[in-house]
Each structure stands twice: as C-alpha cells, then as structure tokens.
Amino acid sequence: MKDFIVLAFKNVFRNGKRSLTLGVNYAIVAFILTALAAFTRGAQDNVSSSIIRATAGHITVSGKYADGGKIYNGLLRSGDIELLAKESLGQDATVLKRYLVKSAVYFNGLSKRLSFTGIESDRDTGFKGQMRFDAGSWENWAANPNGIALPKSVADYFGIRTGDDLVVSARTRFGAFNTGILKVEGIYRTDNFFMGELVLVHFDFLRKLDLAPEDASTAIYAYLGSTAGIGAKRDAFAKLLTSKGFEVSRPKDDAEAISAVSAASQKYEIDEEGRDRVMPKLATIDEVLGIVRSVVAAVQGMGALVTAIMLFVIAVSVFINLRMSINERLREIGSMRAMGVEASAVTGLFVMEGSALALMASAVGSVAAALVCLLVRLAIPFPAGGNLAIFLDSGRLALAPNLGDMALLVAAIGIIAAAFSFFPARRGGRIRPVEALTATF
C-alpha cells in the first residue's frame, strides 16, 4: 500500500500541463470559498460584538409596567431587577440600567428627532473607549449632569460646537411634552456602526425629562463572562423574577427581540386589568442577532450556489482529465495487470492521484486566501462612514479566516475529487491486460 501511495504522488504531475490546469482550478475554488467563509464569519462576529458594545446586553431586560390604571413602556423596580440579575447570573455579571428616549432637538432654526441614551457615567463606561472626541471630552461630559455628547454627523447637521446649549422636547410617559436644556460637552466619532447616531446624556436627566419615578428605567443590560448556556441562564433569571412578583415574558420572534433593545419614547395605554404590575421581557443576544444571522445565511446561500457551480465544473474537469490520463496510460495499466495487480489496486492508484492533486492544490489556495484576508485586514483601512461600515472593526474589514473552515473545505474538495475519479478509474482498472496492451480505451 505504501508503494502505491508513493507512486500516486509521483504520478500527480506526470502530465504537468494538464495537472497544473486542474490544480489551478482547485486552488481558485478553495481561494474563493475560504475568502467567503472568512467574510461571513468575520461579519457575524463583528456585528455581534458591535451590537453588544452599543445597544444590547447578553441578556436585555425591557418591557412594560402598569401603574394607576395605565400601562407604560419601560420598567419599575429597576433596583430590584438589578439585584436579582446579580443573584441569578453571578456577581461577575455586569448589570447596567439605561434610559432611552426619542426627542426633538432645536438649534439655529433647525430641528431633528434623535434617539437619546441616558447612562450612569460612573458605572456605564463601555462607550468611553469607542469614542474619539474631536472637541470636548468624556470627562467634561461626565462631570456635567446636564451635559450631552453628540456624534460628529449630528453636530455638523446643526452646526453645533462644544459649549452650545440645546433645547430638547420629549413626549413624556403621560403624553404631554416636557422640555430641557443640555450643554454640549463633547463631539465624537466612532468606528462602531451601531454607535454612529448615539446621543449620550445622563440617566437622571432623561428620567426626569420623562417625569418617571426614581426606580424607573427603560431597559437593563446584563453582560456575562461567557454566553455558553445563555438560554438556560435567561430561564433561571426569569424564574427568579417570577418568584418575586414580576410577570416575565420573552420575545416571540427575532423582530420583537430587536424591538426590545431599541430606543423608544415612553407612552401609555389604558390598563384593562386595573392592577399594578411590572412586566419585564428578557431577550438574549442570540435572539437579537436572529435577523443578522438571516442576512449572513442569505450570503452563505449565495456562496453555496457559487460553490455548487464551481464544484460541478471541477467534477467534470476531474472526470475528463482522468479519462484522458487513463487513455494515455493503457500500456502501463496492461503491464500492471499482467504482473498480477488487482483491478481494485489500479482503481485505487488513479483515485489517489486525483485526490492528492485536489488536496495539495486546494490547500495552497486556502492558505493563500487566509494570508490575503489577513493582509487586507491589517494593511487596508476603510472610511468609518462608508458602505462597508457595518463590516468594519476599528476601520478594518472584519475578515476572520478559520483553520477549521479551511480544513473542512480542503477535505470536501478532496472527497469530491476522489468520488469523480472513481468511476473512470474503475473502468480503467477493469480492462483486461491483453486489451490494455493492444487497444485504445
């Protein structure tokens, strides 16, 4: 067997031109598919990371509460929910509350409706490392309870500078409008696509603007050290909340999960049940990313179609190449059969030759794609606000070649080559010695 393997590898480039052509085809297919896998894996990882650092937790608690015959968006008993989250998810979990409101901003005769995120600046510092201030600073903003930090795009739209006062007008949870004045303490840029329109203010400012109770918030975010078993962790947290009198639910679908982590102004509706209660909704990051996975799956579906077409072309090439090779090597086959070599051994020899070429060429193509992906990621910057912004990590295209994906791809191409080599190889192996030595197959 060892001798046949050695002979197979020696014969791989016996017809150099034909083998080179087929090998280049293998390499190109492996290159394209490796690059596609690196892009889809990198996009999914990058989008997931960006959303978590901007608008969602590993577990996000949102919902409604009934109070005085009316139902409002948001949460009451936020302090209790935070404590229960720590108790259920562990003291290593980071639990943060935020107040999210959509409000109109008026400045220099212009107005625009913006989404405001209110945070506790002493605890919720995850945004700090993602913001590059063109004017002002995080420290200036954090020190002013009426401070506001604006993305550069918003500041440019209004012509705002640091030190300017902005008038905001928001519809409160009661339906009436309330106004407030904010001082611009920072104008920033960010590479996180999902922070591109983030208007940052202080938690208490937004809560008071909305005329909400002290224990109110619109959402609570729990960040975990590991997302392994996140569904079970969410269920345990929900069970604990239920035992404390909360009426807990979970998103019905991916769209509802995304809605649970998006900013929305407070509003109320009449409570037909007429009893006070808090109704938190617990969404996991896996549910929030459901639509993202659908997009990635669509990209992968297109990739699968391209893959099928390219592999079909390769399969046909393998079949034709081996038929031609067997036709040219009939005397060699006849000699081996005359010496007592079994038909199965001859078949195996040609299958090994085809597989060896496929494995070597596809491995070269896959490694080349991985190196190109890494080079593009490290050496080529992209503008943060361009069409590729959602796929960028710190201004670099989020390409993530994976050794497991590469190995699986190379193995798949090798198996396909072996399968489509088998049929012409079997016919060649079954030729009787006298026919092989005297006729053309």
Secondary structure, DSSP 8 states (H G I E B T S, - for coil): -HHHHHHHHHHTTSSHHHHHHHHHHHHHHHHHHHHHHHHHHHHHHHHHHHHHHHT--SEEEEEEEEETTEEEESBS-HHHHHHHHHHHH-TTSEEEEEEEEEEEEEETTEEEEEEEEEE-TTT--TTGGG-EEEEE-HHHHHH-TTEEEEEHHHHHHHT--TT-EEEEEEE-TTSSEEEEEEEEEEEEE-S-GGGTT-EEEEHHHHHHHTT--TT-BSEEEEE-S--TTHHHHHHHHHHHHHHTT---B--SSHHHHHHHTS-----EEE-SS---EEEEEEEEHHHHTHHHHHHHHHHHHHHHHHHHHHHHHHHHHHHHHHHHHHHHTHHHHHHHHHTT--HHHHHHHHHHHHHHHHHHHHHHHHHHHHHHHHHHHHH-B--TTSTTGGGEETTEE-----HHHHHHHHHHHHHHHHHHHHHHHHHHHTS-HHHHHHS--
